[in-house]
């Protein structure tokens, strides 16, 4: 549950802080005042895509902070633990903070611990479910219907889908291998000649890992042999080979410390420590002296090094790979050459592996399909029940399922037909409906009006709310295109959801506003020649005036105020 929200420098918001009711909160205000901007901020806080475009003009960064309650949400608690966020008490609250800088830098913290967008998305799906103004389009897009059906299905579906995904990835790899290894004798011969030429060329080079780097180092030593010799001689002299060397200086200091120790024991301690350093220094001096193996400059050796470096540079440029990659590439060439020479054997092995994996994937896809069919029967009954409460008593809802098509690309390899499985399994799903008696059932996209789509979506959200682990549902104008008794039904439905889940709602309907436990007014003001969004809590008296205005416009009569008061009172009693 979202306890509180703080937003700074976000679009036209300078700074706002909001404490939310645990049941239903309505955001009211004129179009363009910034209501949807607040919803956008919550979405970004819960893992949505952030952009520098949201940073308020003249500000270096935007900042969003949300305090959330776990409310015993076990799935959310498990996700937090999985990303390394320990919560001692399941009833504790936790803090999410996100900054987006103009430079593009993104700073995320969960309970003051650094996090990233991936981690935020992982827990975000258990924090809020946002129904945006464009989400009606999900009902018009049949490709989204399978996703909606799966949201309703049992937990066992998710477990089978996870198993299926692993097998499907293997199936997809083997299928790709089959399709890319089609045998053409002439092409295969040309390919074989080309590969054998490459392998021979690389073998002749006798490549060694890091050879180019070693040759460059050797070249550098040869070119600077005289200078290195000079530096090493001077180093040895400074260390040990002259009266003013470091070693002689340390001997003098040791002598002095020994005499000082007669008067104060601490100098004997200094003497002992310095003796240890002197041992290390002498060992280092010996190592430097024995390293004195600088080669004499040899023009012939230098020419051989440059010739080899040029050879290595050309082959790396030709193949677009470094030395290590070229060594690995030789192994790939050997494997592919062997596959071409023994094509039939490899093809048979791939086909056998594919069939085995396909059967395993098909079995899991069949299990997924069966679970979806069970879910489809249940969701039809529940949706129709919800729609009756939303004044669509004669509406019939239908979930049509059909299998994906057969995989025609596999026909050259097998005599039997195989389905073209996809990431979701073997099903294609589309929602159908009949909204008027005597009419045929048709795709939902073809027959539903704007108001009907609102009710269909609210019906689905009401059902999903019972199955989802998310504690906060956000509706951005779910009531678009409705009025009258339908508006009252939607208000009652949202209030009913709020008995078990937190509901945040943007609305222009008086009925929905009256059903809320808390009402906020979002308005734009001009402050120092800048437009800013202001958020205020409405008192009971202010709510009456606001609801009256939503019903009758700016002019509020005694009768409209009384109607607003009665409406508010009726919902509070419920």
RODO-2510 file (C-alpha; in nm, 4 decimals, decimal comma):
residues 574
     n   res          X          Y          Z
     1     x     0,0000     0,0000     0,0000
     2     x     0,1213     0,3504    -0,0832
     3     x     0,1348     0,5456     0,2434
     4     x     0,2837     0,8721     0,1194
     5     x     0,4348     1,0310    -0,1894
     6     x     0,6737     1,3220    -0,2364
     7     x     0,7470     1,4695    -0,5806
     8     x     0,9961     1,7448    -0,6641
     9     x     1,0760     1,9154    -0,9961
    10     x     0,8630     1,6792    -1,2020
    11     x     0,7053     1,8376    -1,5160
    12     x     0,4929     2,1271    -1,3835
    13     x     0,5171     2,0040    -1,0244
    14     x     0,7555     2,2089    -0,8123
    15     x     0,7041     2,0172    -0,4890
    16     x     0,4078     1,8233    -0,3510
    17     x     0,3665     1,5789    -0,0634
    18     x     0,0610     1,3546    -0,0321
    19     x    -0,0498     1,1180     0,2439
    20     x    -0,2968     0,8625     0,1075
    21     x    -0,5949     0,6987     0,2723
    22     x    -0,5646     0,3203     0,3012
    23     x    -0,8934     0,2686     0,1166
    24     x    -1,0100     0,4985    -0,1677
    25     x    -0,8632     0,8339    -0,2684
    26     x    -1,0000     1,0466    -0,5525
    27     x    -0,7927     1,3053    -0,7380
    28     x    -1,0146     1,5856    -0,8708
    29     x    -0,9356     1,8914    -1,0751
    30     x    -0,9544     2,0558    -1,4140
    31     x    -0,8084     1,8874    -1,7203
    32     x    -0,4366     1,9657    -1,7460
    33     x    -0,3964     2,0477    -1,3771
    34     x    -0,1491     1,7648    -1,3258
    35     x    -0,3564     1,4709    -1,2018
    36     x    -0,2117     1,2261    -1,4528
    37     x     0,1376     1,3636    -1,3860
    38     x     0,1078     1,2355    -1,0295
    39     x     0,0128     0,8913    -1,1637
    40     x     0,3105     0,9063    -1,4031
    41     x     0,5393     0,9800    -1,1081
    42     x     0,4095     0,6760    -0,9183
    43     x     0,4656     0,4630    -1,2280
    44     x     0,8274     0,5797    -1,2595
    45     x     0,8826     0,5194    -0,8875
    46     x     0,7686     0,1588    -0,9342
    47     x     1,0009     0,0811    -1,2252
    48     x     0,8448     0,2664    -1,5174
    49     x     1,0556     0,4243    -1,7881
    50     x     1,2110     0,7483    -1,6675
    51     x     1,3110     1,0297    -1,8998
    52     x     1,5023     1,3540    -1,8648
    53     x     1,2040     1,5184    -2,0357
    54     x     1,0174     1,4944    -1,7037
    55     x     1,2742     1,7158    -1,5265
    56     x     1,1201     2,0547    -1,4556
    57     x     1,2668     2,3391    -1,6605
    58     x     1,5505     2,5075    -1,4764
    59     x     1,6050     2,2172    -1,2340
    60     x     1,9082     1,9835    -1,2382
    61     x     1,7060     1,6745    -1,1502
    62     x     1,3670     1,5388    -1,0462
    63     x     1,3061     1,3470    -0,7249
    64     x     1,0291     1,1034    -0,6321
    65     x     0,9922     0,9318    -0,2966
    66     x     0,7288     0,6821    -0,1884
    67     x     0,6684     0,5155     0,1463
    68     x     0,5039     0,1743     0,1066
    69     x     0,3513    -0,0656     0,3562
    70     x     0,4018    -0,4411     0,3159
    71     x     0,0729    -0,5254     0,4915
    72     x     0,1815    -0,8883     0,5161
    73     x     0,2264    -0,9195     0,1378
    74     x     0,4368    -1,2383     0,1318
    75     x     0,5149    -1,2249    -0,2423
    76     x     0,6415    -0,8672    -0,2169
    77     x     0,8469    -0,9595     0,0899
    78     x     1,0057    -1,2499    -0,1022
    79     x     1,0937    -1,0212    -0,3941
    80     x     1,2524    -0,7659    -0,1613
    81     x     1,4609    -1,0389     0,0018
    82     x     1,5591    -1,1718    -0,3428
    83     x     1,7131    -0,8348    -0,4345
    84     x     1,8925    -0,8081    -0,1008
    85     x     1,6517    -0,5831     0,0913
    86     x     1,5951    -0,7287     0,4364
    87     x     1,2723    -0,6388     0,6155
    88     x     1,2769    -0,7386     0,9837
    89     x     0,9038    -0,7055     1,0452
    90     x     0,6535    -0,7942     0,7648
    91     x     0,4352    -0,5106     0,8928
    92     x     0,7138    -0,2544     0,8453
    93     x     0,7080     0,0194     0,5827
    94     x     0,9882     0,0663     0,3301
    95     x     1,1065     0,3647     0,1291
    96     x     1,1734     0,3931    -0,2446
    97     x     1,3556     0,6977    -0,3843
    98     x     1,4383     0,7790    -0,7435
    99     x     1,6272     1,0709    -0,8966
   100     x     1,6632     1,1420    -1,2668
   101     x     1,9222     1,4038    -1,3589
   102     x     1,9291     1,6207    -1,6674
   103     x     2,2527     1,4470    -1,7620
   104     x     2,0638     1,1158    -1,7740
   105     x     2,2084     0,9806    -1,4493
   106     x     1,9573     0,7659    -1,2653
   107     x     1,9824     0,7189    -0,8870
   108     x     1,7567     0,4616    -0,7198
   109     x     1,7478     0,3638    -0,3530
   110     x     1,5319     0,1131    -0,1659
   111     x     1,5490     0,1630     0,2109
   112     x     1,8581     0,3785     0,1496
   113     x     2,0353     0,0928    -0,0343
   114     x     2,1442     0,1480    -0,3979
   115     x     1,9255    -0,0297    -0,6519
   116     x     1,8675    -0,0338    -1,0286
   117     x     1,5679    -0,0226    -1,2633
   118     x     1,5624    -0,4020    -1,3019
   119     x     1,5289    -0,4441    -0,9248
   120     x     1,2631    -0,1727    -0,9155
   121     x     1,0595    -0,3421    -1,1883
   122     x     1,0886    -0,6724    -1,0066
   123     x     0,9118    -0,5385    -0,6970
   124     x     0,7021    -0,2779    -0,8820
   125     x     0,4568    -0,5354    -1,0153
   126     x     0,3699    -0,6156    -0,6522
   127     x     0,3319    -0,2501    -0,5515
   128     x     0,0811    -0,0903    -0,7882
   129     x    -0,1377    -0,1795    -1,0839
   130     x    -0,1934     0,1320    -1,2951
   131     x    -0,4858     0,1513    -1,5346
   132     x    -0,3907     0,4389    -1,7656
   133     x    -0,6216     0,6265    -1,9996
   134     x    -0,4929     0,4252    -2,2964
   135     x    -0,5337     0,0842    -2,1331
   136     x    -0,8807     0,0429    -2,2867
   137     x    -0,6829    -0,0298    -2,6019
   138     x    -0,5674    -0,3585    -2,4453
   139     x    -0,9235    -0,4839    -2,4867
   140     x    -0,9264    -0,3774    -2,8505
   141     x    -0,5937    -0,5515    -2,9202
   142     x    -0,6563    -0,9255    -2,9444
   143     x    -0,2837    -0,9951    -2,9038
   144     x    -0,3178    -0,8755    -2,5419
   145     x    -0,6093    -1,1034    -2,4562
   146     x    -0,3909    -1,4048    -2,3846
   147     x    -0,1948    -1,1958    -2,1341
   148     x    -0,5194    -1,0867    -1,9625
   149     x    -0,6470    -1,4441    -1,9442
   150     x    -0,3197    -1,5604    -1,7869
   151     x    -0,3553    -1,2951    -1,5177
   152     x    -0,6743    -1,4683    -1,4086
   153     x    -0,5389    -1,8229    -1,4219
   154     x    -0,4165    -2,0154    -1,1192
   155     x    -0,0668    -2,0029    -0,9722
   156     x     0,0013    -2,3462    -1,1221
   157     x    -0,0095    -2,1904    -1,4707
   158     x     0,2829    -1,9643    -1,3846
   159     x     0,4856    -2,2618    -1,2642
   160     x     0,4206    -2,4604    -1,5842
   161     x     0,4996    -2,1538    -1,7972
   162     x     0,8384    -2,1176    -1,6273
   163     x     0,9219    -2,4826    -1,7080
   164     x     0,7935    -2,4388    -2,0629
   165     x     1,0099    -2,1308    -2,1226
   166     x     1,3306    -2,3248    -2,0564
   167     x     1,2300    -2,6063    -2,2910
   168     x     1,1009    -2,3617    -2,5524
   169     x     1,4365    -2,1831    -2,5694
   170     x     1,6075    -2,5150    -2,6491
   171     x     1,3352    -2,6018    -2,9020
   172     x     1,3815    -2,2651    -3,0730
   173     x     1,7607    -2,3123    -3,0968
   174     x     1,7241    -2,6577    -3,2547
   175     x     1,4571    -2,5360    -3,4953
   176     x     1,6867    -2,2554    -3,6050
   177     x     1,9683    -2,5043    -3,6600
   178     x     1,7450    -2,7169    -3,8838
   179     x     1,6302    -2,4231    -4,0932
   180     x     1,9792    -2,2774    -4,1396
   181     x     2,1428    -2,6086    -4,2340
   182     x     1,9446    -2,6824    -4,5504
   183     x     2,1741    -2,8823    -4,7764
   184     x     2,2559    -2,7767    -5,1288
   185     x     2,5420    -2,9792    -5,2799
   186     x     2,6860    -2,6973    -5,4921
   187     x     2,6570    -2,4373    -5,2145
   188     x     2,7976    -2,6833    -4,9613
   189     x     3,1018    -2,7515    -5,1822
   190     x     3,1705    -2,3802    -5,2232
   191     x     3,1256    -2,3239    -4,8503
   192     x     3,3571    -2,6171    -4,7717
   193     x     3,6319    -2,4815    -4,9990
   194     x     3,6001    -2,1381    -4,8424
   195     x     3,6168    -2,2729    -4,4857
   196     x     3,9133    -2,5000    -4,5618
   197     x     4,0990    -2,2056    -4,7174
   198     x     4,0399    -1,9971    -4,4030
   199     x     4,1471    -2,2797    -4,1736
   200     x     4,4657    -2,3401    -4,3712
   201     x     4,5489    -1,9695    -4,3708
   202     x     4,5061    -1,9429    -3,9939
   203     x     4,6942    -2,2649    -3,9230
   204     x     4,9918    -2,1402    -4,1222
   205     x     5,0066    -1,8312    -3,9052
   206     x     5,0578    -2,0502    -3,5956
   207     x     4,8795    -1,7968    -3,3748
   208     x     4,9653    -1,7667    -3,0056
   209     x     4,7507    -1,5868    -2,7485
   210     x     4,8767    -1,2339    -2,6669
   211     x     5,1548    -1,2704    -2,9244
   212     x     5,0972    -0,9233    -3,0663
   213     x     5,1198    -0,7634    -2,7206
   214     x     5,4384    -0,9536    -2,6401
   215     x     5,5955    -0,8475    -2,9702
   216     x     5,5042    -0,4843    -2,9108
   217     x     5,6677    -0,5029    -2,5681
   218     x     5,9814    -0,6614    -2,7170
   219     x     5,9923    -0,3958    -2,9883
   220     x     5,9667    -0,1214    -2,7301
   221     x     6,2556    -0,2711    -2,5287
   222     x     6,4795    -0,2991    -2,8369
   223     x     6,4074     0,0545    -2,9531
   224     x     6,4864     0,1942    -2,6074
   225     x     6,7692    -0,0437    -2,5081
   226     x     7,0322     0,2297    -2,4668
   227     x     6,8043     0,4532    -2,2594
   228     x     6,6969     0,1596    -2,0397
   229     x     7,0615     0,0684    -1,9749
   230     x     7,1350     0,4260    -1,8705
   231     x     6,8364     0,4379    -1,6322
   232     x     6,9219     0,1009    -1,4745
   233     x     7,2877     0,1956    -1,4148
   234     x     7,1835     0,5179    -1,2457
   235     x     6,9255     0,3310    -1,0337
   236     x     7,1850     0,0812    -0,9112
   237     x     7,4266     0,3584    -0,8215
   238     x     7,1613     0,5449    -0,6235
   239     x     7,0572     0,2307    -0,4412
   240     x     7,3909     0,0757    -0,3457
   241     x     7,6951     0,1603    -0,5567
   242     x     7,8170     0,4961    -0,4258
   243     x     7,8921     0,6648    -0,0971
   244     x     7,5736     0,8743    -0,1150
   245     x     7,3541     0,5766    -0,2033
   246     x     7,0242     0,5044    -0,0256
   247     x     7,1863     0,2061     0,1474
   248     x     7,4705     0,4184     0,2879
   249     x     7,2269     0,6844     0,4040
   250     x     7,0216     0,4235     0,5933
   251     x     7,3413     0,2877     0,7588
   252     x     7,4137     0,6403     0,8880
   253     x     7,0569     0,6784     1,0219
   254     x     7,0822     0,3405     1,1983
   255     x     7,4062     0,4496     1,3643
   256     x     7,2421     0,7690     1,4922
   257     x     6,9299     0,5887     1,6173
   258     x     7,1473     0,3382     1,8046
   259     x     7,3158     0,6228     1,9951
   260     x     6,9845     0,7998     2,0558
   261     x     6,8581     0,4781     2,2090
   262     x     7,0982     0,5258     2,5003
   263     x     6,8823     0,8207     2,6103
   264     x     6,5324     0,7067     2,5058
   265     x     6,4193     0,3501     2,4334
   266     x     6,1720     0,4595     2,1630
   267     x     6,4664     0,5215     1,9262
   268     x     6,5704     0,1588     1,9607
   269     x     6,2228     0,0694     1,8339
   270     x     6,2729     0,3041     1,5375
   271     x     6,6106     0,1418     1,4723
   272     x     6,4545    -0,2063     1,4669
   273     x     6,1814    -0,0987     1,2215
   274     x     6,4346     0,0684     0,9922
   275     x     6,6504    -0,2461     0,9915
   276     x     6,3500    -0,4373     0,8590
   277     x     6,3057    -0,1818     0,5836
   278     x     6,6762    -0,2042     0,4996
   279     x     6,6452    -0,5819     0,4459
   280     x     6,3551    -0,5247     0,2060
   281     x     6,5477    -0,2501     0,0273
   282     x     6,8542    -0,4711    -0,0237
   283     x     6,6342    -0,7511    -0,1649
   284     x     6,4705    -0,5031    -0,4022
   285     x     6,8140    -0,3724    -0,5062
   286     x     6,9287    -0,7271    -0,5931
   287     x     6,6147    -0,7876    -0,8022
   288     x     6,6703    -0,4650    -0,9944
   289     x     7,0391    -0,5494    -1,0495
   290     x     6,9611    -0,9005    -1,1804
   291     x     6,6972    -0,7565    -1,4136
   292     x     6,9782    -0,5885    -1,6029
   293     x     6,9394    -0,7987    -1,9169
   294     x     6,8535    -0,5263    -2,1645
   295     x     6,9253    -0,6653    -2,5125
   296     x     7,1455    -0,4866    -2,7593
   297     x     6,9648    -0,3291    -3,0507
   298     x     6,9562    -0,5740    -3,3469
   299     x     6,8206    -0,4369    -3,6720
   300     x     6,7518    -0,7823    -3,8172
   301     x     6,5521    -0,8918    -3,5093
   302     x     6,3659    -0,5609    -3,5197
   303     x     6,2710    -0,6170    -3,8839
   304     x     6,1386    -0,9661    -3,8037
   305     x     5,9245    -0,8298    -3,5198
   306     x     5,7778    -0,5549    -3,7386
   307     x     5,7081    -0,8032    -4,0186
   308     x     5,5251    -1,0385    -3,7785
   309     x     5,3265    -0,7520    -3,6254
   310     x     5,2200    -0,6377    -3,9717
   311     x     5,1146    -0,9937    -4,0553
   312     x     4,9067    -1,0206    -3,7354
   313     x     4,7492    -0,6798    -3,7891
   314     x     4,6383    -0,7706    -4,1419
   315     x     4,4765    -1,0995    -4,0415
   316     x     4,2930    -0,9364    -3,7483
   317     x     4,1629    -0,6649    -3,9782
   318     x     4,0661    -0,9176    -4,2469
   319     x     3,8606    -1,1362    -4,0119
   320     x     3,7416    -0,8614    -3,7797
   321     x     3,8646    -1,0568    -3,4743
   322     x     4,1498    -1,0294    -3,2275
   323     x     4,4154    -1,3004    -3,1814
   324     x     4,2263    -1,4894    -2,9091
   325     x     3,9049    -1,4808    -3,1144
   326     x     4,0907    -1,6090    -3,4217
   327     x     4,2233    -1,9028    -3,2205
   328     x     3,8660    -1,9871    -3,1128
   329     x     3,7450    -1,9333    -3,4697
   330     x     3,9738    -2,2117    -3,5907
   331     x     3,7847    -2,4541    -3,3649
   332     x     3,4554    -2,3292    -3,5128
   333     x     3,5910    -2,3839    -3,8636
   334     x     3,6938    -2,7409    -3,7800
   335     x     3,3465    -2,8124    -3,6430
   336     x     3,1605    -2,6629    -3,9406
   337     x     3,3869    -2,8395    -4,1919
   338     x     3,3151    -3,1680    -4,0169
   339     x     2,9394    -3,0939    -4,0242
   340     x     2,9457    -3,0320    -4,4008
   341     x     3,1518    -3,3436    -4,4700
   342     x     2,9184    -3,5513    -4,2539
   343     x     2,6028    -3,3513    -4,3186
   344     x     2,3561    -3,6388    -4,3158
   345     x     2,4792    -3,7640    -3,9801
   346     x     2,4617    -3,4190    -3,8213
   347     x     2,1212    -3,3517    -3,9760
   348     x     1,9872    -3,6761    -3,8344
   349     x     2,1210    -3,5930    -3,4872
   350     x     1,9655    -3,2461    -3,4994
   351     x     1,6304    -3,3854    -3,6150
   352     x     1,6278    -3,6436    -3,3371
   353     x     1,7164    -3,3796    -3,0768
   354     x     1,4506    -3,1461    -3,2167
   355     x     1,1765    -3,4119    -3,2040
   356     x     1,2618    -3,4996    -2,8456
   357     x     1,2582    -3,1363    -2,7387
   358     x     0,9422    -3,0627    -2,9388
   359     x     0,7565    -3,3449    -2,7653
   360     x     0,8604    -3,2111    -2,4265
   361     x     0,7617    -2,8548    -2,5193
   362     x     0,4326    -2,9726    -2,6720
   363     x     0,3406    -3,1623    -2,3563
   364     x     0,4008    -2,8553    -2,1409
   365     x     0,2172    -2,6315    -2,3917
   366     x    -0,0770    -2,8735    -2,3750
   367     x    -0,0809    -2,8475    -1,9953
   368     x    -0,0767    -2,4673    -2,0234
   369     x    -0,3626    -2,4818    -2,2721
   370     x    -0,5722    -2,7013    -2,0422
   371     x    -0,5187    -2,4625    -1,7500
   372     x    -0,6199    -2,1726    -1,9735
   373     x    -0,9393    -2,3499    -2,0752
   374     x    -1,0297    -2,3921    -1,7103
   375     x    -0,9517    -2,0256    -1,6482
   376     x    -1,1598    -1,9236    -1,9528
   377     x    -1,4699    -2,0982    -1,8170
   378     x    -1,4296    -1,9336    -1,4782
   379     x    -1,3560    -1,5846    -1,6111
   380     x    -1,6622    -1,5907    -1,8401
   381     x    -1,8915    -1,6536    -1,5439
   382     x    -1,7233    -1,3896    -1,3299
   383     x    -1,7108    -1,1199    -1,5991
   384     x    -2,0790    -1,1666    -1,6828
   385     x    -2,1631    -1,1418    -1,3118
   386     x    -1,9669    -0,8188    -1,2780
   387     x    -2,1239    -0,6719    -1,5934
   388     x    -2,4723    -0,7365    -1,4581
   389     x    -2,3832    -0,5166    -1,1604
   390     x    -2,2651    -0,2532    -1,4093
   391     x    -2,5996    -0,2465    -1,5966
   392     x    -2,5060    -0,4790    -1,8793
   393     x    -2,7438    -0,7637    -1,7789
   394     x    -2,7815    -0,9249    -2,1204
   395     x    -2,4154    -0,9155    -2,2163
   396     x    -2,2539    -1,2486    -2,2937
   397     x    -1,8789    -1,2800    -2,2692
   398     x    -1,6788    -1,5473    -2,4488
   399     x    -1,3141    -1,6488    -2,4582
   400     x    -1,2302    -1,8090    -2,7923
   401     x    -0,9178    -2,0233    -2,8023
   402     x    -0,7543    -2,1842    -3,1013
   403     x    -0,4225    -2,3499    -3,1658
   404     x    -0,1353    -2,1821    -3,3434
   405     x    -0,0792    -2,2868    -3,7039
   406     x     0,1378    -2,5754    -3,8161
   407     x     0,5032    -2,5068    -3,8906
   408     x     0,5239    -2,5235    -4,2710
   409     x     0,8984    -2,4538    -4,2616
   410     x     0,9575    -2,7972    -4,1105
   411     x     0,7857    -2,9902    -4,3899
   412     x     1,1115    -3,0600    -4,5811
   413     x     1,2453    -3,2427    -4,2739
   414     x     0,9476    -3,4391    -4,1398
   415     x     0,6477    -3,6216    -4,2846
   416     x     0,4239    -3,5257    -3,9890
   417     x     0,2885    -3,1787    -3,9145
   418     x     0,4157    -2,9906    -3,6110
   419     x     0,2756    -2,6776    -3,4498
   420     x     0,4713    -2,3529    -3,4637
   421     x     0,5038    -2,3113    -3,0875
   422     x     0,5756    -1,9659    -2,9496
   423     x     0,6850    -1,8196    -2,6173
   424     x     0,3289    -1,8348    -2,4820
   425     x     0,2697    -2,1950    -2,5849
   426     x     0,0227    -2,3183    -2,8466
   427     x    -0,2781    -2,0908    -2,7875
   428     x    -0,4276    -1,7891    -2,9572
   429     x    -0,6959    -1,6117    -2,7544
   430     x    -0,9525    -1,3487    -2,8416
   431     x    -1,2375    -1,2036    -2,6368
   432     x    -1,5827    -1,2091    -2,7965
   433     x    -1,9048    -1,0596    -2,6687
   434     x    -2,2721    -1,0098    -2,7418
   435     x    -2,3980    -0,6886    -2,5834
   436     x    -2,7505    -0,6947    -2,7285
   437     x    -3,0042    -0,9758    -2,7383
   438     x    -3,0627    -1,1242    -3,0827
   439     x    -2,7180    -1,0219    -3,2115
   440     x    -2,4316    -1,2546    -3,2969
   441     x    -2,1239    -1,2806    -3,0792
   442     x    -1,8387    -1,0772    -3,2294
   443     x    -1,4854    -0,9728    -3,1376
   444     x    -1,4945    -0,7271    -2,8505
   445     x    -1,3096    -0,4677    -3,0563
   446     x    -1,5899    -0,4543    -3,3114
   447     x    -1,8944    -0,4057    -3,0917
   448     x    -1,8052    -0,2355    -2,7639
   449     x    -1,8585     0,1401    -2,7208
   450     x    -1,6332     0,3583    -2,5052
   451     x    -1,8599     0,3276    -2,2044
   452     x    -1,8919    -0,0467    -2,2504
   453     x    -1,5134    -0,0847    -2,2735
   454     x    -1,4823     0,1032    -1,9434
   455     x    -1,7187    -0,1416    -1,7798
   456     x    -1,5505    -0,4453    -1,9338
   457     x    -1,2126    -0,3243    -1,8073
   458     x    -1,3471    -0,2468    -1,4604
   459     x    -1,5070    -0,5917    -1,4474
   460     x    -1,1718    -0,7520    -1,5330
   461     x    -0,9826    -0,5328    -1,2859
   462     x    -1,2306    -0,6223    -1,0108
   463     x    -1,1699    -0,9908    -1,0765
   464     x    -0,7923    -0,9565    -1,1095
   465     x    -0,7740    -0,7579    -0,7829
   466     x    -0,8708    -1,0714    -0,5918
   467     x    -0,5938    -1,2782    -0,7529
   468     x    -0,3113    -1,0241    -0,7672
   469     x    -0,0570    -0,9730    -0,4888
   470     x    -0,0548    -0,5987    -0,5617
   471     x    -0,2080    -0,3854    -0,2851
   472     x    -0,2698    -0,0580    -0,4712
   473     x    -0,4904    -0,0183    -0,7794
   474     x    -0,4765     0,3097    -0,9698
   475     x    -0,7477     0,4105    -1,2168
   476     x    -0,6924     0,7064    -1,4471
   477     x    -1,0450     0,7873    -1,5671
   478     x    -1,1782     0,4310    -1,5732
   479     x    -1,5241     0,5922    -1,5945
   480     x    -1,4737     0,7460    -1,9399
   481     x    -1,7928     0,7533    -2,1469
   482     x    -2,0421     0,6735    -1,8687
   483     x    -2,2970     0,8705    -1,6708
   484     x    -2,6163     0,8355    -1,4685
   485     x    -2,6872     0,5038    -1,3001
   486     x    -2,3858     0,3424    -1,4684
   487     x    -2,1638     0,6025    -1,3020
   488     x    -2,3210     0,5119    -0,9685
   489     x    -2,2569     0,1431    -1,0342
   490     x    -1,8919     0,2125    -1,1174
   491     x    -1,8563     0,4199    -0,8003
   492     x    -2,0003     0,1342    -0,5918
   493     x    -1,7723    -0,1141    -0,7645
   494     x    -1,4607     0,0945    -0,6907
   495     x    -1,5694     0,1411    -0,3295
   496     x    -1,6157    -0,2358    -0,2973
   497     x    -1,2641    -0,2996    -0,4340
   498     x    -1,1324    -0,0461    -0,1800
   499     x    -1,2574    -0,2640     0,1051
   500     x    -0,9693    -0,5063     0,0321
   501     x    -0,7257    -0,3013    -0,1804
   502     x    -0,6079     0,0563    -0,1791
   503     x    -0,7667     0,2483    -0,4692
   504     x    -0,6425     0,5761    -0,6219
   505     x    -0,8705     0,7209    -0,8850
   506     x    -0,8769     1,0180    -1,1200
   507     x    -1,2351     1,1068    -1,2078
   508     x    -1,4681     1,3795    -1,3302
   509     x    -1,7793     1,1985    -1,2047
   510     x    -1,9529     1,3194    -0,8894
   511     x    -2,0668     0,9677    -0,7977
   512     x    -1,7129     0,8291    -0,8003
   513     x    -1,5799     1,1282    -0,6051
   514     x    -1,8520     1,0848    -0,3418
   515     x    -1,7644     0,7159    -0,2961
   516     x    -1,4078     0,7965    -0,1909
   517     x    -1,2784     0,8074     0,1656
   518     x    -1,0428     1,0904     0,0752
   519     x    -1,0606     1,3591    -0,1937
   520     x    -0,7777     1,5752    -0,3192
   521     x    -0,8004     1,8770    -0,5450
   522     x    -0,5249     1,9186    -0,8028
   523     x    -0,4970     2,2691    -0,9444
   524     x    -0,2546     2,4902    -1,1350
   525     x    -0,1326     2,8175    -0,9943
   526     x     0,1021     3,0903    -1,1155
   527     x     0,3932     3,1493    -0,8792
   528     x     0,6656     3,3980    -0,9777
   529     x     0,5607     3,3723    -1,3429
   530     x     0,5897     2,9909    -1,3343
   531     x     0,3040     2,7408    -1,3530
   532     x     0,3012     2,5002    -1,0595
   533     x     0,0714     2,2171    -0,9550
   534     x    -0,0833     2,2438    -0,6097
   535     x    -0,2403     1,9543    -0,4166
   536     x    -0,4867     2,0232    -0,1333
   537     x    -0,6936     1,7954     0,0886
   538     x    -1,0653     1,8739     0,0824
   539     x    -1,2595     1,9044     0,4036
   540     x    -1,6122     1,7633     0,4280
   541     x    -1,7610     2,1023     0,3445
   542     x    -1,5216     2,1554     0,0544
   543     x    -1,6046     1,8095    -0,0811
   544     x    -1,9740     1,8966    -0,0884
   545     x    -1,8986     2,2098    -0,2907
   546     x    -1,6613     2,0234    -0,5237
   547     x    -1,9104     1,7409    -0,5890
   548     x    -2,1892     1,9927    -0,6487
   549     x    -1,9648     2,1672    -0,9013
   550     x    -1,8901     1,8357    -1,0743
   551     x    -2,2646     1,7854    -1,1202
   552     x    -2,3799     2,1329    -1,2138
   553     x    -2,0740     2,3311    -1,3182
   554     x    -1,9288     2,6382    -1,1529
   555     x    -2,2677     2,7835    -1,0477
   556     x    -2,3714     2,6032    -0,7294
   557     x    -2,7268     2,6398    -0,6048
   558     x    -2,8663     2,5383    -0,2684
   559     x    -3,0356     2,2435    -0,4353
   560     x    -2,7131     2,1190    -0,6018
   561     x    -2,5290     2,1499    -0,2711
   562     x    -2,8032     1,9484    -0,0998
   563     x    -2,7895     1,6797    -0,3681
   564     x    -2,4101     1,6636    -0,3278
   565     x    -2,4473     1,6346     0,0495
   566     x    -2,7051     1,3571     0,0126
   567     x    -2,4840     1,1738    -0,2374
   568     x    -2,1840     1,1961    -0,0083
   569     x    -2,3865     1,0840     0,2920
   570     x    -2,5343     0,7852     0,1071
   571     x    -2,1903     0,6509     0,0154
   572     x    -2,0508     0,7106     0,3637
   573     x    -2,3336     0,5019     0,5101
   574     x    -2,2414     0,2174     0,2758
***
